[in-house]
């Protein structure tokens, strides 16, 4: 039986995609995850095994990548942010 990868579990490719330049491995994985939809820091942390992905999000923003965010109120009343990257649509 084949060992399951991050791609199998979360849809995260382990190779860099063309068009986004050279990013460090963890930033590339955060980038790929945010392209797939809205994710909280906790979601990213659990999927990629990083203690605080907000630093990687900050670094990606500093490189000019447009990462959007929104505040969300959880069922217990706590607030947290969800992050995502809008996919470019070519007409």
Backbone torsions as a table, in degrees:
resi	resn	phi	psi	omega
1	UNK	NA	137.3	-177.5
2	UNK	-78.1	141.4	178.0
3	UNK	-71.3	136.7	-179.2
4	UNK	-77.3	138.5	-179.6
5	UNK	-105.1	174.8	174.9
6	UNK	-59.7	-32.6	178.9
7	UNK	-65.7	-42.5	178.5
8	UNK	-62.3	-41.6	-174.6
9	UNK	-80.0	-43.2	-171.5
10	UNK	-126.3	0.5	-178.4
11	UNK	74.3	27.6	-177.8
12	UNK	-101.3	112.9	177.7
13	UNK	-70.3	144.8	-179.2
14	UNK	-91.2	-7.1	178.7
15	UNK	-105.4	154.2	178.2
16	UNK	-73.0	138.6	176.8
17	UNK	-87.9	153.4	176.2
18	UNK	-70.3	152.9	172.5
19	UNK	96.4	-7.1	-179.6
20	UNK	-121.2	9.3	176.8
21	UNK	76.2	-172.5	-179.2
22	UNK	-91.3	119.2	176.0
23	UNK	-119.6	149.6	171.8
24	UNK	-58.2	154.0	-172.6
25	UNK	-52.4	-48.5	-176.8
26	UNK	-67.8	-39.0	176.6
27	UNK	-64.3	-37.7	178.1
28	UNK	-64.4	-38.9	179.5
29	UNK	-69.7	-39.3	176.0
30	UNK	-64.1	-43.5	178.2
31	UNK	-57.2	-49.6	-179.8
32	UNK	-60.9	-40.1	-179.1
33	UNK	-66.3	-40.6	-179.6
34	UNK	-71.3	-26.0	175.1
35	UNK	-67.7	-24.3	-176.5
36	UNK	-87.1	-1.4	177.1
37	UNK	141.9	-178.1	-177.1
38	UNK	-74.7	129.9	-178.5
39	UNK	-137.1	141.4	173.7
40	UNK	-85.6	166.4	176.9
41	UNK	-60.8	-34.9	177.9
42	UNK	-65.4	-40.0	177.0
43	UNK	-60.9	-47.2	-178.6
44	UNK	-64.7	-42.7	-179.1
45	UNK	-59.8	-46.0	-178.8
46	UNK	-67.9	-39.5	-176.5
47	UNK	-72.5	-40.2	-172.9
48	UNK	-103.8	-4.1	-179.9
49	UNK	60.0	46.4	173.2
50	UNK	-113.6	143.9	-176.0
51	UNK	-72.3	-37.4	-178.7
52	UNK	-146.5	94.5	-177.7
53	UNK	-72.0	-9.2	-178.9
54	UNK	-63.9	-28.7	175.7
55	UNK	-66.2	-39.2	177.3
56	UNK	-68.0	-37.7	177.3
57	UNK	-63.7	-42.4	177.3
58	UNK	-59.7	-44.7	-179.3
59	UNK	-66.0	-38.3	177.2
60	UNK	-64.6	-41.1	177.2
61	UNK	-63.2	-38.9	178.8
62	UNK	-63.9	-26.5	177.7
63	UNK	-85.0	3.6	175.1
64	UNK	94.3	8.4	178.8
65	UNK	-83.3	128.0	-175.5
66	UNK	-83.0	94.2	178.1
67	UNK	-100.2	121.0	-179.6
68	UNK	-91.0	157.9	176.9
69	UNK	-147.4	161.4	176.0
70	UNK	-148.2	147.6	175.0
71	UNK	-83.4	138.1	-179.8
72	UNK	-127.5	139.9	175.9
73	UNK	-99.9	121.6	-179.7
74	UNK	-74.6	171.9	-178.4
75	UNK	-64.3	-24.9	179.2
76	UNK	-91.5	3.8	178.7
77	UNK	93.0	-10.0	178.5
78	UNK	-72.3	146.6	177.9
79	UNK	-104.5	145.3	175.7
80	UNK	-151.3	165.2	-179.9
81	UNK	-101.3	145.8	168.6
82	UNK	-111.9	139.0	-178.0
83	UNK	-117.9	150.3	174.7
84	UNK	-163.0	165.2	175.8
85	UNK	-120.8	126.8	177.9
86	UNK	-72.2	133.4	175.9
87	UNK	-76.6	135.8	179.0
88	UNK	-75.1	135.4	177.9
89	UNK	-109.6	123.5	179.1
90	UNK	-98.7	131.0	-179.6
91	UNK	-100.8	NA	NA
